[in-house]
Amino acid sequence: MTALMHLLAEQALLALGVPHPMMKEIPPANPAVARFYVDLLGVLKDKTEASRNDAETRQLEDLLYGLRMRLMDLKPAAGVPEDPKS
């Protein structure tokens, strides 16, 4: 469970333009892709509600909060329409 949370969070961070320590270049930000991975983490949270322990719950909520705050600071990519629901 923790590995999947971190995998999705890492992908969201890359889509937010945060480089991985192993990368030499900063990736371009893509808010639509970042939102997709953050939404996947939200689905993971909903679907694993009964099977997580307290530490996993705190970790998942912290990841989601941090990613959502970063996503709010990001403007949509050029040519990508904003989600009308947000």
PLY file of the C-alpha trace (Angstrom):
ply
format ascii 1.0
element vertex 86
property float x
property float y
property float z
element edge 85
property int vertex1
property int vertex2
end_header
0.00 0.00 0.00
2.73 2.47 0.96
4.71 1.73 -2.20
1.68 2.48 -4.37
1.01 5.73 -2.49
4.57 6.87 -3.04
4.58 5.82 -6.69
1.46 7.87 -7.41
2.75 10.82 -5.36
6.07 10.75 -7.22
4.29 10.80 -10.57
2.13 13.70 -9.41
5.23 15.62 -8.31
6.91 15.02 -11.67
3.78 16.31 -13.41
3.89 19.35 -11.11
7.39 20.10 -12.39
9.27 18.89 -9.30
12.37 17.00 -10.46
13.26 13.57 -9.16
16.68 13.50 -7.43
17.99 11.23 -10.21
16.92 13.65 -12.97
19.24 16.29 -14.38
16.53 18.45 -15.94
13.38 19.90 -14.46
10.34 18.41 -16.18
7.71 20.80 -17.56
4.63 21.11 -15.38
1.45 19.49 -16.65
-1.47 20.30 -14.33
-3.90 17.90 -16.05
-1.59 14.93 -15.50
-0.81 16.06 -11.95
-4.53 16.30 -11.20
-5.01 12.78 -12.60
-2.45 11.31 -10.18
-3.82 13.27 -7.23
-7.30 12.00 -8.10
-5.92 8.44 -8.24
-4.55 8.90 -4.74
-8.00 10.06 -3.67
-9.56 6.93 -5.16
-6.95 4.82 -3.37
-7.90 6.55 -0.12
-11.60 5.86 -0.67
-11.14 2.23 -1.67
-8.77 1.30 1.16
-10.63 3.05 3.97
-11.29 -0.12 5.98
-7.92 -1.79 5.43
-5.40 0.97 6.28
-3.67 1.30 9.60
-3.35 4.68 11.36
0.15 5.37 10.03
-0.89 4.68 6.43
-3.96 6.88 6.85
-1.91 9.80 8.17
0.69 9.36 5.44
-1.93 9.23 2.68
-3.78 12.26 4.03
-0.51 14.21 4.31
0.45 13.30 0.74
-2.95 14.30 -0.59
-2.95 17.59 1.29
0.53 18.55 0.13
-0.13 17.63 -3.49
-3.48 19.42 -3.56
-1.88 22.59 -2.20
0.87 22.44 -4.86
-1.74 21.80 -7.55
-3.71 24.88 -6.50
-0.58 27.02 -7.02
-0.09 25.74 -10.56
-1.68 27.36 -13.58
-3.10 25.13 -16.34
-0.73 24.17 -19.15
-1.05 26.11 -22.40
-3.70 24.63 -24.66
-5.14 22.43 -21.92
-8.63 23.48 -20.86
-9.31 23.73 -17.14
-11.57 21.17 -15.55
-15.04 22.78 -15.39
-15.73 20.96 -12.09
-12.89 22.73 -10.27
0 1
1 2
2 3
3 4
4 5
5 6
6 7
7 8
8 9
9 10
10 11
11 12
12 13
13 14
14 15
15 16
16 17
17 18
18 19
19 20
20 21
21 22
22 23
23 24
24 25
25 26
26 27
27 28
28 29
29 30
30 31
31 32
32 33
33 34
34 35
35 36
36 37
37 38
38 39
39 40
40 41
41 42
42 43
43 44
44 45
45 46
46 47
47 48
48 49
49 50
50 51
51 52
52 53
53 54
54 55
55 56
56 57
57 58
58 59
59 60
60 61
61 62
62 63
63 64
64 65
65 66
66 67
67 68
68 69
69 70
70 71
71 72
72 73
73 74
74 75
75 76
76 77
77 78
78 79
79 80
80 81
81 82
82 83
83 84
84 85
